[in-house]
Amino acid sequence: MIDTHCHLTFSDFAGRVPAVLAKAAAHGVAGCITISTTTRDCLEALAIAEKFDSVWCTSGVHPSYSEKGPHEWPNLRKVGESPRCVAWGELGLDRHYEKPAQSVQHEVLNEQLAHLAKWKTEGIDKPIVLHCREAFEDLIPILKRTPFDPGRFVFHCFTGGPAEMRLLLDFGAMVSLTGVATYRNAEDVREAIRLVPADRLMIETDAPFLSPDPHRGERPCEPWMSSVTARSVAATRSEDWVRFHDQINANTKRFYGIEAR
């Protein structure tokens, strides 16, 4: 399987990427996607993806970094032109923290989406990884006004309940699950997980954050731990592991155009 969302550019992994990837492979996690958060670290993400055959990257500005401009939008396009870049993002909205201000987040999100729409007309058409924390009712109407197919969006690190899951499913997007799905106090998340059609689901770590049980609290979370989350989610959904495993791999291949090797 593939860890569809981690952050190998973060300091937790400095000088350790080969060992991290080797450990992941030993646990059956044959690849990972390192996710961009700024118009500068997207270049670092691409450098890692170009160095390791089992790593791909994305290109985008995380809402929590939206005030850390000026944003060098040509960098996003430069990374997006590479075949090692498999998606835009992560981008979106975050209402959990007071800062950055919502006005700043909205301004950067709208500017970013405008660039992606323009680049789409110029032949750079990629799926989009969304960060949406306590902001479904704000973000989905914005996405509906874009020229992108809803099925080309994935809401990463889902931590809501059934109501939020229904919103994103009705919109038509994919959803990706982290170690939060394994936490004993996350029954609302597990209830929501049972609502997802089998072909709309992917697995990630969001490493270095959110290590799954029984490793909760360990930092860094590492890509190999996506295998722990995957087995837990299969059990939550009462699905046969082999069938579930084959399905998430098929979903990852269809959405990102990559597959475990």
N, C-alpha and C positions, 0 to 999 in steps of 0.2 A: 504494500500500500504506500501512499504518498501522504506526508504531512503537508496539507495544503496551505498552511499559514504559520510561519515562524519568522523570527527577526534575527538572522545570523549576523547582521551588522551591529547589533548591540554589544556593549562592552563585556557582557557575560561570556561571550564566545570568542573574544579577542585571542588569536593565536591557537584556538582550540578546534577550529572548524573540521579539519581532517579527522580528529578523534571523535567528534560529535557525529559526523556522518558514518564513521565505521561502527560506532555503537548502535546507531539507528539501523544500519543494514543487518547487524547481528540480531535485531529484534523484528526483522521483516519489513522495516520501513525503508524502502529502496530509494526514496528521493524526497525532496521537500521544496517548497516555494518560499523564498525569503522575501518578505514584504517590505516595501518602501514606506517611509513616513514623511520624507521631506524631498525637496528638489535637489538636495545634495547627497543624502544617503542613498538615493536611487542609483547614483553612479557607483557607490560602494557595493550595493546589492548586485548590480550587473557584473561588476568585477568578480564577485564570488561565483555567480552563475556561469561566467565564462571560464572560470578555473576548474570547476567541478562538474562532471557530466550529470551527476545526480541532483543538481540544484538548478532551479529556475528562479526568476524574480518578477517583481511587479514595479510599477512606476506611479507614484502619486503622493499627495499631501494629506496626512492624517489630520482630522479636525483639531486634535490637541496641540498640533504644531502650527496651526493656521496663523497665529500672530508672530511667528518667527520668520518674517520676511526680511528682505524682499525675496519673493519666490521666483526662481529662475526657470520659468516655464519651458524654455528651449531644452533644458536638461531632461525634463519628462519626455519630450518628444524623442530626443536622442536615444534614451533607453528604450522607449516604446518601439523604435524601429528595429531593435535587435530581435532575432528569433528566440533568444534566451529569455526575453520578457514575455510572459504569457497573460498578463492582465494589467489594467490600470488600478490604482488604489494603493493603500486603502484610503478611502475618502468618505466623507459623510458628516454626521452631526453627533455631538455628545452633550447631553443636558445634565449629566451626573455631577459635573464640577462647575463652579461659577466662572472659571476662566479656562480658555479664552471666552470672551463675551460672545453671545449668540450672534450679534450683528457681525462680528469679525468672522466667525465660522461660516455664516451664510454667504458673506461676500466672497470668501475664498472658495467655498463649494461651488457657487454659481460661476465664478471665473474658471475654475477647473473644469467643470462640466461643459462650459462653452468651448474651451480648447479641445476637449475630447470629441465633442460633436463636430468641430471643424476638421480635426484630424481624421475622423471617420469618413468624411466626404473625400479626403485625400488618400484614402486607402489603408489607413491604420485603424483597424477595427478589432478591438479586444474586449473580452468580458471585464466586468468591473467589480472589485472587492469593496464592500461597504462596511464602514464602522457606524453602528447605530446604537447608541446607548440612551435609553429612555427618551427616544426621539422618533419613534415610528410614525406617529401622526403628523410630525413636521416634515420628515424626510420623504415619505412615499409620495405625497402630492408633488414635490419638486421633481422626483424621478419620473413621474407620469408626464411631465411637460418636456422631457428630453426625447431625442429621436432614437433612444436605445430600446431594444426588445427587453421586456421585463425578465425574460428567461436568461438574459446575459448578466444579470446582477446576482451576487451572492451576499447575503447578510452574514457576516462572519461573527464568531464568538457569541452565539445567541444565548442570552441570559434572561429572557422574558418568560412569560407564561403563555397559556393557551390563547388569550386574546391577541397578544402581539404576534404569535405564530400565525394565527388566522389572517391577520392583516398582511403579512408578507406573502403568505401562500395565495391569498386572493389577488394580490398584486401580480403574482406569477413568478416570483424570484426563487432562487435556491437558498438553502440555509446550511451553515457550517457550525459544527459543535466542538467544544473544547472540553477540558477536564472538569469544568463546572457541572457537566452532565452527570458526573460521578459523585458529587458531594451529597452528603446525607441531608443537608438542609435545602436541597434544590429540587424538591418534589414538583414544584410548579414547572420547572424546566423539563423534567422527565414527562410530566403530563403533556406538555406541548410537543415533545419529541415523538410521542405516539401518534400525533396527528399528521406527521409529514409523510407524503407519498414516497415510496422507496427510491424513486428516480430524482428526488429533489434534495438529497442529503449528501453532505460531505463531512470529513473529519479533519481536525487540525489540533495543534497544541496552543498557538499564540505564544510559544516559547520566546523569551524566558519566563513568561508568566503562567499561572494557573495549572500547576502540576496536578494531575488527577489523583484521586484516592487509589491506593494507600500511600501515595507520595505527597499528599497535600501539604503545603507549607515549605516544600523543598524548592530552593532556587539555586541554579536555574532549572526550570522545566526544560526538557530537551526533546528534539523531534522523535526519539524512540518511544516516548510516552504516548504518542498518538495511537500506538497499538493497544495500550491499556484502555484508552477512551473508546476506541472502536469496539472492543469486546464488551465493554460495559454498556454501550449504546445498543448493541445487538441484543444483549440480555434484557435491557429495558423494553425493547420492542418485541421481545419474545420471538426473535428471528434466528434461524439456523446460522451459525457463524460463517460457514463457507459461502452460503448464498448472500449474506449481508456483505461479506468481504468482496465478493465478485461485483456486487452492485455498486459499492462506493468507488471501486476502481473504475467501473464503467462510467459512473457519474463524473469522476475527475477527468477521465479521458475526453468525455464529451464536452465538458465545460471549459477546460484549460487546454485541451489538445495534447495532453501528455499522459504517459502511463508508466506504471512501475515496471522496472526491467530487472 
